[in-house]
Amino acid sequence: MNAENLYGPKPYRGFLFDMDGTLLTSIIAAERVWGQWAARHGLDEAAFLPTIHGKRTCETIRELNLPGIDPQQEADWITAQELKDTEGVEAIAGVRKFIESLPRHAWAVVTSAPRRLALRRIEVAGLPLPEILIAAEDVKRGKPAPDCFLLGAGKLGVRISDCLIFEDAPAGIQAAEASGADVVVIGATHETPMQTCHKILMHYRDIAIDGNDQDGWRVLHHG
């Protein structure tokens, strides 16, 4: 099989991964919990559930402008249920091998999930814990603001322009674009193809890393 650079000859010094839908699939578990919450509040589940992905829980609830609720209390309830309901949480195909091929100091997880939930889902999916995890509580502004990715690059000690971001949800892609990094879209959990100008991968089986600490790493795509 021939291998080509996924993004031309450019080397990267940092790799930033969203979690839900990018490293692992949690959509079944998440929509079970959010569906219960939506039913309690009289929301149209079919219309509402597609909007929950990629943003912080509290912000999703706050944007609904529901009367008589405390968004943070509601978010805490949802997180508590998600910590218990992990059935169906699984790693995206090929992702474990790929991230284990990366230097430990060169990648981080940047998620809109609370830290406790992120650690739980990573564990359930059987993936290695990152040395650096940027979670919902680590930034004042969540996705689609770029703050979380900028913080992730800073923690890695590299410029954001030297990073490649892996994302799947519109809010996360917007945040990645705003940060100034290159973006790869993971389409494993998309029922319909996403319209995007970025490279799309359905899984991680066909990509590999080539390079070193001094020169940086390129992502090779075996097609």
Contacts in CASP RR format, 6 or more apart in sequence:
PFRMAT RR
TARGET T0000
AUTHOR 0000-0000-0000
METHOD contacts of the structure
MODEL  1
MNAENLYGPKPYRGFLFDMDGTLLTSIIAAERVWGQWAARHGLDEAAFLP
TIHGKRTCETIRELNLPGIDPQQEADWITAQELKDTEGVEAIAGVRKFIE
SLPRHAWAVVTSAPRRLALRRIEVAGLPLPEILIAAEDVKRGKPAPDCFL
LGAGKLGVRISDCLIFEDAPAGIQAAEASGADVVVIGATHETPMQTCHKI
LMHYRDIAIDGNDQDGWRVLHHG
1 222 0 8 1.000
1 223 0 8 1.000
2 222 0 8 1.000
2 223 0 8 1.000
3 208 0 8 1.000
3 220 0 8 1.000
3 221 0 8 1.000
3 222 0 8 1.000
3 223 0 8 1.000
4 220 0 8 1.000
4 221 0 8 1.000
4 223 0 8 1.000
5 218 0 8 1.000
5 219 0 8 1.000
5 220 0 8 1.000
5 221 0 8 1.000
6 184 0 8 1.000
6 199 0 8 1.000
6 207 0 8 1.000
6 218 0 8 1.000
6 219 0 8 1.000
6 220 0 8 1.000
6 221 0 8 1.000
7 164 0 8 1.000
7 182 0 8 1.000
7 184 0 8 1.000
7 199 0 8 1.000
7 218 0 8 1.000
7 219 0 8 1.000
8 218 0 8 1.000
9 218 0 8 1.000
10 182 0 8 1.000
10 218 0 8 1.000
11 211 0 8 1.000
11 215 0 8 1.000
11 216 0 8 1.000
11 217 0 8 1.000
11 218 0 8 1.000
12 162 0 8 1.000
12 163 0 8 1.000
12 164 0 8 1.000
12 182 0 8 1.000
12 216 0 8 1.000
12 217 0 8 1.000
12 218 0 8 1.000
12 219 0 8 1.000
13 106 0 8 1.000
13 156 0 8 1.000
13 158 0 8 1.000
13 159 0 8 1.000
13 162 0 8 1.000
13 163 0 8 1.000
13 216 0 8 1.000
13 217 0 8 1.000
14 106 0 8 1.000
14 107 0 8 1.000
14 108 0 8 1.000
14 153 0 8 1.000
14 156 0 8 1.000
14 158 0 8 1.000
14 162 0 8 1.000
14 163 0 8 1.000
14 164 0 8 1.000
14 217 0 8 1.000
15 102 0 8 1.000
15 106 0 8 1.000
15 107 0 8 1.000
15 108 0 8 1.000
15 163 0 8 1.000
15 164 0 8 1.000
15 165 0 8 1.000
15 166 0 8 1.000
15 217 0 8 1.000
16 107 0 8 1.000
16 108 0 8 1.000
16 109 0 8 1.000
16 110 0 8 1.000
16 149 0 8 1.000
16 152 0 8 1.000
16 153 0 8 1.000
16 156 0 8 1.000
16 163 0 8 1.000
16 164 0 8 1.000
16 165 0 8 1.000
16 166 0 8 1.000
16 176 0 8 1.000
16 181 0 8 1.000
17 23 0 8 1.000
17 99 0 8 1.000
17 107 0 8 1.000
17 108 0 8 1.000
17 109 0 8 1.000
17 110 0 8 1.000
17 165 0 8 1.000
17 166 0 8 1.000
18 54 0 8 1.000
18 109 0 8 1.000
18 110 0 8 1.000
18 111 0 8 1.000
18 112 0 8 1.000
18 165 0 8 1.000
18 166 0 8 1.000
18 167 0 8 1.000
18 168 0 8 1.000
18 169 0 8 1.000
18 172 0 8 1.000
19 109 0 8 1.000
19 110 0 8 1.000
19 111 0 8 1.000
19 113 0 8 1.000
19 118 0 8 1.000
19 121 0 8 1.000
19 122 0 8 1.000
20 26 0 8 1.000
20 27 0 8 1.000
20 30 0 8 1.000
20 53 0 8 1.000
20 54 0 8 1.000
20 111 0 8 1.000
20 112 0 8 1.000
20 113 0 8 1.000
20 121 0 8 1.000
20 168 0 8 1.000
20 169 0 8 1.000
21 27 0 8 1.000
21 53 0 8 1.000
21 92 0 8 1.000
21 168 0 8 1.000
21 169 0 8 1.000
21 186 0 8 1.000
21 188 0 8 1.000
21 189 0 8 1.000
22 92 0 8 1.000
22 166 0 8 1.000
22 167 0 8 1.000
22 168 0 8 1.000
22 186 0 8 1.000
23 91 0 8 1.000
23 92 0 8 1.000
23 95 0 8 1.000
23 99 0 8 1.000
23 109 0 8 1.000
23 122 0 8 1.000
23 125 0 8 1.000
23 127 0 8 1.000
23 166 0 8 1.000
24 89 0 8 1.000
24 90 0 8 1.000
24 91 0 8 1.000
24 92 0 8 1.000
24 95 0 8 1.000
24 121 0 8 1.000
24 122 0 8 1.000
24 125 0 8 1.000
24 127 0 8 1.000
25 88 0 8 1.000
25 89 0 8 1.000
25 90 0 8 1.000
25 91 0 8 1.000
25 92 0 8 1.000
25 188 0 8 1.000
25 189 0 8 1.000
26 86 0 8 1.000
26 88 0 8 1.000
26 89 0 8 1.000
26 121 0 8 1.000
27 53 0 8 1.000
27 189 0 8 1.000
28 87 0 8 1.000
28 88 0 8 1.000
29 82 0 8 1.000
29 85 0 8 1.000
29 86 0 8 1.000
29 87 0 8 1.000
29 88 0 8 1.000
29 89 0 8 1.000
30 52 0 8 1.000
30 53 0 8 1.000
30 82 0 8 1.000
31 49 0 8 1.000
31 52 0 8 1.000
32 85 0 8 1.000
33 78 0 8 1.000
33 81 0 8 1.000
33 82 0 8 1.000
33 85 0 8 1.000
34 48 0 8 1.000
34 49 0 8 1.000
34 52 0 8 1.000
34 78 0 8 1.000
35 45 0 8 1.000
35 48 0 8 1.000
35 49 0 8 1.000
36 81 0 8 1.000
37 74 0 8 1.000
37 77 0 8 1.000
37 78 0 8 1.000
37 81 0 8 1.000
38 44 0 8 1.000
38 45 0 8 1.000
38 48 0 8 1.000
38 49 0 8 1.000
39 45 0 8 1.000
41 66 0 8 1.000
41 69 0 8 1.000
43 64 0 8 1.000
51 60 0 8 1.000
52 60 0 8 1.000
53 168 0 8 1.000
53 169 0 8 1.000
53 171 0 8 1.000
54 112 0 8 1.000
54 143 0 8 1.000
54 169 0 8 1.000
54 170 0 8 1.000
54 171 0 8 1.000
54 172 0 8 1.000
55 112 0 8 1.000
55 142 0 8 1.000
55 143 0 8 1.000
55 144 0 8 1.000
55 169 0 8 1.000
55 171 0 8 1.000
56 75 0 8 1.000
56 112 0 8 1.000
56 136 0 8 1.000
56 142 0 8 1.000
56 143 0 8 1.000
57 75 0 8 1.000
57 78 0 8 1.000
57 79 0 8 1.000
57 112 0 8 1.000
57 114 0 8 1.000
57 136 0 8 1.000
58 71 0 8 1.000
58 72 0 8 1.000
58 74 0 8 1.000
58 75 0 8 1.000
58 136 0 8 1.000
59 142 0 8 1.000
61 69 0 8 1.000
61 71 0 8 1.000
61 74 0 8 1.000
61 75 0 8 1.000
62 71 0 8 1.000
79 114 0 8 1.000
79 116 0 8 1.000
79 117 0 8 1.000
82 117 0 8 1.000
83 116 0 8 1.000
83 117 0 8 1.000
83 120 0 8 1.000
86 120 0 8 1.000
86 121 0 8 1.000
86 124 0 8 1.000
89 121 0 8 1.000
89 124 0 8 1.000
89 125 0 8 1.000
90 125 0 8 1.000
91 125 0 8 1.000
91 126 0 8 1.000
91 127 0 8 1.000
92 186 0 8 1.000
92 188 0 8 1.000
92 203 0 8 1.000
92 204 0 8 1.000
93 188 0 8 1.000
93 203 0 8 1.000
93 204 0 8 1.000
93 205 0 8 1.000
94 203 0 8 1.000
94 204 0 8 1.000
94 205 0 8 1.000
95 127 0 8 1.000
95 203 0 8 1.000
95 204 0 8 1.000
96 126 0 8 1.000
96 127 0 8 1.000
96 128 0 8 1.000
97 204 0 8 1.000
98 204 0 8 1.000
98 207 0 8 1.000
98 208 0 8 1.000
98 209 0 8 1.000
99 107 0 8 1.000
99 127 0 8 1.000
99 128 0 8 1.000
100 128 0 8 1.000
101 208 0 8 1.000
101 209 0 8 1.000
102 209 0 8 1.000
102 217 0 8 1.000
103 213 0 8 1.000
103 217 0 8 1.000
104 131 0 8 1.000
105 131 0 8 1.000
105 156 0 8 1.000
106 156 0 8 1.000
106 217 0 8 1.000
107 130 0 8 1.000
107 132 0 8 1.000
107 156 0 8 1.000
108 130 0 8 1.000
108 131 0 8 1.000
108 132 0 8 1.000
108 133 0 8 1.000
108 134 0 8 1.000
108 152 0 8 1.000
108 155 0 8 1.000
108 156 0 8 1.000
109 118 0 8 1.000
109 122 0 8 1.000
109 130 0 8 1.000
109 132 0 8 1.000
109 133 0 8 1.000
109 134 0 8 1.000
110 134 0 8 1.000
110 148 0 8 1.000
110 149 0 8 1.000
110 151 0 8 1.000
110 152 0 8 1.000
110 165 0 8 1.000
111 118 0 8 1.000
111 133 0 8 1.000
111 134 0 8 1.000
111 135 0 8 1.000
111 136 0 8 1.000
111 148 0 8 1.000
112 136 0 8 1.000
112 142 0 8 1.000
112 143 0 8 1.000
112 148 0 8 1.000
112 171 0 8 1.000
112 172 0 8 1.000
113 121 0 8 1.000
113 135 0 8 1.000
113 136 0 8 1.000
114 135 0 8 1.000
114 136 0 8 1.000
114 137 0 8 1.000
115 133 0 8 1.000
115 135 0 8 1.000
115 136 0 8 1.000
115 137 0 8 1.000
115 138 0 8 1.000
118 133 0 8 1.000
118 135 0 8 1.000
119 129 0 8 1.000
119 133 0 8 1.000
122 129 0 8 1.000
122 130 0 8 1.000
123 129 0 8 1.000
132 152 0 8 1.000
132 155 0 8 1.000
132 156 0 8 1.000
134 148 0 8 1.000
134 149 0 8 1.000
134 151 0 8 1.000
134 152 0 8 1.000
134 155 0 8 1.000
136 142 0 8 1.000
138 148 0 8 1.000
138 151 0 8 1.000
139 145 0 8 1.000
139 147 0 8 1.000
139 148 0 8 1.000
139 151 0 8 1.000
140 147 0 8 1.000
141 147 0 8 1.000
142 148 0 8 1.000
142 175 0 8 1.000
143 169 0 8 1.000
143 171 0 8 1.000
143 172 0 8 1.000
143 174 0 8 1.000
143 175 0 8 1.000
144 170 0 8 1.000
144 171 0 8 1.000
144 172 0 8 1.000
144 174 0 8 1.000
144 175 0 8 1.000
144 178 0 8 1.000
145 175 0 8 1.000
145 178 0 8 1.000
146 175 0 8 1.000
146 176 0 8 1.000
146 178 0 8 1.000
146 179 0 8 1.000
146 180 0 8 1.000
147 175 0 8 1.000
148 175 0 8 1.000
149 160 0 8 1.000
149 163 0 8 1.000
149 165 0 8 1.000
149 175 0 8 1.000
149 176 0 8 1.000
149 179 0 8 1.000
149 181 0 8 1.000
150 160 0 8 1.000
150 179 0 8 1.000
153 159 0 8 1.000
153 160 0 8 1.000
153 162 0 8 1.000
153 163 0 8 1.000
153 179 0 8 1.000
153 181 0 8 1.000
154 160 0 8 1.000
156 163 0 8 1.000
160 179 0 8 1.000
160 180 0 8 1.000
160 181 0 8 1.000
161 180 0 8 1.000
161 181 0 8 1.000
163 179 0 8 1.000
163 181 0 8 1.000
163 182 0 8 1.000
164 181 0 8 1.000
164 182 0 8 1.000
164 183 0 8 1.000
164 184 0 8 1.000
164 219 0 8 1.000
165 176 0 8 1.000
165 179 0 8 1.000
165 181 0 8 1.000
165 182 0 8 1.000
165 183 0 8 1.000
165 184 0 8 1.000
166 183 0 8 1.000
166 184 0 8 1.000
166 186 0 8 1.000
167 173 0 8 1.000
167 175 0 8 1.000
167 176 0 8 1.000
167 183 0 8 1.000
167 184 0 8 1.000
167 185 0 8 1.000
167 186 0 8 1.000
168 185 0 8 1.000
168 186 0 8 1.000
168 187 0 8 1.000
168 188 0 8 1.000
168 189 0 8 1.000
168 190 0 8 1.000
173 183 0 8 1.000
173 185 0 8 1.000
173 196 0 8 1.000
173 198 0 8 1.000
176 183 0 8 1.000
177 183 0 8 1.000
183 198 0 8 1.000
183 199 0 8 1.000
184 198 0 8 1.000
184 199 0 8 1.000
184 200 0 8 1.000
184 201 0 8 1.000
184 219 0 8 1.000
185 194 0 8 1.000
185 196 0 8 1.000
185 198 0 8 1.000
185 199 0 8 1.000
185 200 0 8 1.000
185 201 0 8 1.000
186 200 0 8 1.000
186 201 0 8 1.000
186 202 0 8 1.000
186 203 0 8 1.000
187 194 0 8 1.000
187 200 0 8 1.000
187 201 0 8 1.000
187 202 0 8 1.000
188 202 0 8 1.000
188 203 0 8 1.000
193 200 0 8 1.000
194 200 0 8 1.000
201 207 0 8 1.000
206 221 0 8 1.000
206 222 0 8 1.000
206 223 0 8 1.000
207 219 0 8 1.000
207 220 0 8 1.000
207 221 0 8 1.000
207 222 0 8 1.000
208 219 0 8 1.000
208 220 0 8 1.000
208 222 0 8 1.000
209 217 0 8 1.000
209 218 0 8 1.000
209 219 0 8 1.000
209 220 0 8 1.000
210 217 0 8 1.000
210 218 0 8 1.000
210 220 0 8 1.000
211 217 0 8 1.000
211 218 0 8 1.000
END
